[in-house]
Amino acid sequence: MNKSKNDIAWEQIFERHRILDRIADKGRASISSVEINKYREARLMTKFDHRSQLPKLFADHKLSI
């Protein structure tokens, strides 16, 4: 299965901002739309109408926005 552009961008964001470490440490992580826009347009990266549309990282770790 090929990764979507959103999956690729979220992987980069999670790695760069150590999102999973921040969640483990504080129970949550925040990131601005300005920062998300550096990887891909934030409105495209954060719109999920159905659970099946969640990026793989979110589904695998039971995360939501």
N, CA, C and O atoms as a GROMACS GRO file, in nm:
protein
  260
    1MET      N    1   0.083  -0.118   0.000
    1MET     CA    2   0.000   0.000   0.000
    1MET      C    3   0.088   0.125   0.000
    1MET      O    4   0.181   0.136   0.080
    2ASN      N    5   0.060   0.217  -0.089
    2ASN     CA    6   0.136   0.341  -0.098
    2ASN      C    7   0.092   0.438   0.010
    2ASN      O    8  -0.026   0.443   0.047
    3LYS      N    9   0.187   0.514   0.060
    3LYS     CA   10   0.155   0.615   0.161
    3LYS      C   11   0.096   0.737   0.092
    3LYS      O   12   0.138   0.774  -0.018
    4SER      N   13  -0.001   0.798   0.157
    4SER     CA   14  -0.059   0.921   0.105
    4SER      C   15   0.036   1.038   0.135
    4SER      O   16   0.128   1.026   0.216
    5LYS      N   17   0.012   1.149   0.068
    5LYS     CA   18   0.091   1.269   0.095
    5LYS      C   19   0.074   1.313   0.240
    5LYS      O   20   0.169   1.360   0.303
    6ASN      N   21  -0.046   1.296   0.294
    6ASN     CA   22  -0.070   1.330   0.434
    6ASN      C   23   0.011   1.239   0.526
    6ASN      O   24   0.073   1.287   0.622
    7ASP      N   25   0.012   1.108   0.498
    7ASP     CA   26   0.089   1.016   0.581
    7ASP      C   27   0.237   1.054   0.583
    7ASP      O   28   0.299   1.056   0.689
    8ILE      N   29   0.291   1.085   0.467
    8ILE     CA   30   0.432   1.122   0.458
    8ILE      C   31   0.459   1.249   0.536
    8ILE      O   32   0.556   1.257   0.612
    9ALA      N   33   0.375   1.349   0.518
    9ALA     CA   34   0.394   1.476   0.589
    9ALA      C   35   0.380   1.458   0.740
    9ALA      O   36   0.459   1.513   0.816
   10TRP      N   37   0.280   1.380   0.784
   10TRP     CA   38   0.264   1.357   0.929
   10TRP      C   39   0.384   1.282   0.985
   10TRP      O   40   0.426   1.310   1.097
   11GLU      N   41   0.438   1.187   0.912
   11GLU     CA   42   0.558   1.116   0.960
   11GLU      C   43   0.672   1.214   0.983
   11GLU      O   44   0.744   1.205   1.082
   12GLN      N   45   0.689   1.308   0.890
   12GLN     CA   46   0.794   1.408   0.904
   12GLN      C   47   0.769   1.498   1.025
   12GLN      O   48   0.861   1.528   1.101
   13ILE      N   49   0.645   1.538   1.043
   13ILE     CA   50   0.609   1.624   1.157
   13ILE      C   51   0.632   1.549   1.289
   13ILE      O   52   0.690   1.604   1.382
   14PHE      N   53   0.584   1.424   1.296
   14PHE     CA   54   0.598   1.347   1.420
   14PHE      C   55   0.746   1.329   1.454
   14PHE      O   56   0.784   1.336   1.571
   15GLU      N   57   0.829   1.305   1.353
   15GLU     CA   58   0.971   1.286   1.378
   15GLU      C   59   1.037   1.417   1.419
   15GLU      O   60   1.108   1.422   1.520
   16ARG      N   61   1.015   1.522   1.344
   16ARG     CA   62   1.079   1.652   1.369
   16ARG      C   63   1.040   1.710   1.505
   16ARG      O   64   1.124   1.766   1.575
   17HIS      N   65   0.914   1.696   1.542
   17HIS     CA   66   0.864   1.758   1.664
   17HIS      C   67   0.850   1.660   1.780
   17HIS      O   68   0.799   1.694   1.887
   18ARG      N   69   0.898   1.536   1.759
   18ARG     CA   70   0.895   1.434   1.863
   18ARG      C   71   0.756   1.425   1.928
   18ARG      O   72   0.743   1.424   2.051
   19ILE      N   73   0.656   1.418   1.845
   19ILE     CA   74   0.516   1.420   1.890
   19ILE      C   75   0.488   1.305   1.986
   19ILE      O   76   0.429   1.327   2.092
   20LEU      N   77   0.527   1.184   1.953
   20LEU     CA   78   0.497   1.070   2.040
   20LEU      C   79   0.567   1.083   2.175
   20LEU      O   80   0.509   1.046   2.278
   21ASP      N   81   0.688   1.135   2.177
   21ASP     CA   82   0.758   1.158   2.304
   21ASP      C   83   0.684   1.263   2.388
   21ASP      O   84   0.671   1.248   2.509
   22ARG      N   85   0.638   1.368   2.323
   22ARG     CA   86   0.565   1.473   2.394
   22ARG      C   87   0.434   1.421   2.450
   22ARG      O   88   0.394   1.457   2.561
   23ILE      N   89   0.366   1.336   2.375
   23ILE     CA   90   0.241   1.277   2.423
   23ILE      C   91   0.269   1.185   2.542
   23ILE      O   92   0.197   1.187   2.641
   24ALA      N   93   0.374   1.105   2.532
   24ALA     CA   94   0.410   1.015   2.642
   24ALA      C   95   0.446   1.093   2.768
   24ALA      O   96   0.413   1.052   2.879
   25ASP      N   97   0.512   1.206   2.750
   25ASP     CA   98   0.557   1.287   2.863
   25ASP      C   99   0.445   1.371   2.924
   25ASP      O  100   0.431   1.376   3.046
   26LYS      N  101   0.365   1.438   2.839
   26LYS     CA  102   0.266   1.533   2.888
   26LYS      C  103   0.121   1.492   2.863
   26LYS      O  104   0.028   1.558   2.911
   27GLY      N  105   0.102   1.383   2.788
   27GLY     CA  106  -0.034   1.338   2.761
   27GLY      C  107  -0.098   1.403   2.640
   27GLY      O  108  -0.208   1.367   2.600
   28ARG      N  109  -0.027   1.499   2.582
   28ARG     CA  110  -0.077   1.566   2.462
   28ARG      C  111   0.038   1.642   2.396
   28ARG      O  112   0.144   1.661   2.455
   29ALA      N  113   0.014   1.684   2.273
   29ALA     CA  114   0.110   1.766   2.200
   29ALA      C  115   0.033   1.867   2.117
   29ALA      O  116  -0.073   1.836   2.063
   30SER      N  117   0.086   1.986   2.107
   30SER     CA  118   0.024   2.090   2.027
   30SER      C  119   0.120   2.130   1.916
   30SER      O  120   0.241   2.133   1.934
   31ILE      N  121   0.062   2.162   1.802
   31ILE     CA  122   0.141   2.211   1.689
   31ILE      C  123   0.055   2.311   1.614
   31ILE      O  124  -0.065   2.290   1.598
   32SER      N  125   0.114   2.419   1.570
   32SER     CA  126   0.036   2.524   1.504
   32SER      C  127   0.014   2.494   1.357
   32SER      O  128   0.087   2.416   1.296
   33SER      N  129  -0.087   2.557   1.302
   33SER     CA  130  -0.113   2.542   1.159
   33SER      C  131   0.002   2.600   1.078
   33SER      O  132   0.030   2.552   0.968
   34VAL      N  133   0.066   2.701   1.130
   34VAL     CA  134   0.182   2.760   1.061
   34VAL      C  135   0.292   2.655   1.046
   34VAL      O  136   0.355   2.644   0.941
   35GLU      N  137   0.315   2.578   1.152
   35GLU     CA  138   0.417   2.472   1.147
   35GLU      C  139   0.374   2.360   1.052
   35GLU      O  140   0.455   2.310   0.974
   36ILE      N  141   0.248   2.319   1.058
   36ILE     CA  142   0.198   2.215   0.969
   36ILE      C  143   0.212   2.258   0.824
   36ILE      O  144   0.245   2.178   0.737
   37ASN      N  145   0.185   2.386   0.797
   37ASN     CA  146   0.194   2.439   0.660
   37ASN      C  147   0.334   2.426   0.600
   37ASN      O  148   0.348   2.430   0.478
   38LYS      N  149   0.436   2.412   0.681
   38LYS     CA  150   0.572   2.394   0.631
   38LYS      C  151   0.587   2.260   0.560
   38LYS      O  152   0.677   2.242   0.478
   39TYR      N  153   0.498   2.166   0.591
   39TYR     CA  154   0.506   2.032   0.534
   39TYR      C  155   0.400   2.011   0.426
   39TYR      O  156   0.427   1.951   0.322
   40ARG      N  157   0.281   2.060   0.451
   40ARG     CA  158   0.168   2.049   0.359
   40ARG      C  159   0.056   2.136   0.414
   40ARG      O  160   0.053   2.164   0.534
   41GLU      N  161  -0.034   2.178   0.329
   41GLU     CA  162  -0.140   2.270   0.371
   41GLU      C  163  -0.219   2.213   0.489
   41GLU      O  164  -0.274   2.103   0.482
   42ALA      N  165  -0.224   2.290   0.598
   42ALA     CA  166  -0.284   2.244   0.723
   42ALA      C  167  -0.430   2.203   0.706
   42ALA      O  168  -0.474   2.105   0.767
   43ARG      N  169  -0.505   2.274   0.625
   43ARG     CA  170  -0.647   2.240   0.609
   43ARG      C  171  -0.663   2.102   0.546
   43ARG      O  172  -0.762   2.033   0.574
   44LEU      N  173  -0.569   2.060   0.463
   44LEU     CA  174  -0.574   1.926   0.404
   44LEU      C  175  -0.522   1.820   0.502
   44LEU      O  176  -0.565   1.705   0.498
   45MET      N  177  -0.432   1.861   0.588
   45MET     CA  178  -0.370   1.767   0.682
   45MET      C  179  -0.458   1.736   0.803
   45MET      O  180  -0.435   1.636   0.871
   46THR      N  181  -0.556   1.820   0.830
   46THR     CA  182  -0.633   1.805   0.953
   46THR      C  183  -0.781   1.777   0.932
   46THR      O  184  -0.857   1.773   1.030
   47LYS      N  185  -0.824   1.758   0.810
   47LYS     CA  186  -0.965   1.733   0.783
   47LYS      C  187  -0.987   1.583   0.762
   47LYS      O  188  -0.940   1.525   0.664
   48PHE      N  189  -1.059   1.523   0.853
   48PHE     CA  190  -1.090   1.380   0.846
   48PHE      C  191  -1.239   1.363   0.869
   48PHE      O  192  -1.287   1.382   0.981
   49ASP      N  193  -1.312   1.328   0.766
   49ASP     CA  194  -1.456   1.310   0.779
   49ASP      C  195  -1.492   1.175   0.839
   49ASP      O  196  -1.597   1.159   0.901
   50HIS      N  197  -1.403   1.078   0.821
   50HIS     CA  198  -1.428   0.942   0.870
   50HIS      C  199  -1.302   0.886   0.932
   50HIS      O  200  -1.191   0.924   0.894
   51ARG      N  201  -1.318   0.798   1.026
   51ARG     CA  202  -1.205   0.734   1.093
   51ARG      C  203  -1.110   0.668   0.992
   51ARG      O  204  -0.989   0.665   1.013
   52SER      N  205  -1.165   0.616   0.886
   52SER     CA  206  -1.084   0.549   0.784
   52SER      C  207  -0.988   0.645   0.713
   52SER      O  208  -0.895   0.601   0.646
   53GLN      N  209  -1.011   0.775   0.726
   53GLN     CA  210  -0.927   0.875   0.662
   53GLN      C  211  -0.810   0.921   0.751
   53GLN      O  212  -0.726   1.000   0.707
   54LEU      N  213  -0.806   0.874   0.873
   54LEU     CA  214  -0.697   0.912   0.963
   54LEU      C  215  -0.563   0.869   0.905
   54LEU      O  216  -0.552   0.761   0.847
   55PRO      N  217  -0.462   0.953   0.919
   55PRO     CA  218  -0.328   0.911   0.879
   55PRO      C  219  -0.287   0.788   0.960
   55PRO      O  220  -0.332   0.769   1.073
   56LYS      N  221  -0.202   0.706   0.902
   56LYS     CA  222  -0.163   0.580   0.965
   56LYS      C  223  -0.107   0.600   1.107
   56LYS      O  224  -0.140   0.523   1.197
   57LEU      N  225  -0.025   0.701   1.126
   57LEU     CA  226   0.030   0.727   1.260
   57LEU      C  227  -0.079   0.751   1.363
   57LEU      O  228  -0.068   0.704   1.477
   58PHE      N  229  -0.183   0.822   1.325
   58PHE     CA  230  -0.293   0.850   1.417
   58PHE      C  231  -0.369   0.721   1.448
   58PHE      O  232  -0.400   0.694   1.564
   59ALA      N  233  -0.399   0.642   1.346
   59ALA     CA  234  -0.471   0.517   1.366
   59ALA      C  235  -0.389   0.418   1.450
   59ALA      O  236  -0.441   0.356   1.542
   60ASP      N  237  -0.261   0.404   1.417
   60ASP     CA  238  -0.175   0.308   1.487
   60ASP      C  239  -0.160   0.340   1.636
   60ASP      O  240  -0.148   0.250   1.718
   61HIS      N  241  -0.159   0.468   1.669
   61HIS     CA  242  -0.138   0.510   1.808
   61HIS      C  243  -0.264   0.559   1.877
   61HIS      O  244  -0.260   0.614   1.987
   62LYS      N  245  -0.379   0.538   1.810
   62LYS     CA  246  -0.509   0.578   1.863
   62LYS      C  247  -0.511   0.725   1.904
   62LYS      O  248  -0.551   0.760   2.015
   63LEU      N  249  -0.467   0.811   1.811
   63LEU     CA  250  -0.459   0.954   1.833
   63LEU      C  251  -0.568   1.025   1.753
   63LEU      O  252  -0.621   0.971   1.656
   64SER      N  253  -0.598   1.144   1.794
   64SER     CA  254  -0.694   1.228   1.720
   64SER      C  255  -0.647   1.372   1.726
   64SER      O  256  -0.558   1.409   1.802
   65ILE      N  257  -0.709   1.452   1.644
   65ILE     CA  258  -0.679   1.596   1.643
   65ILE      C  259  -0.787   1.664   1.722
   65ILE      O  260  -0.785   1.787   1.736
   0.00000   0.00000   0.00000
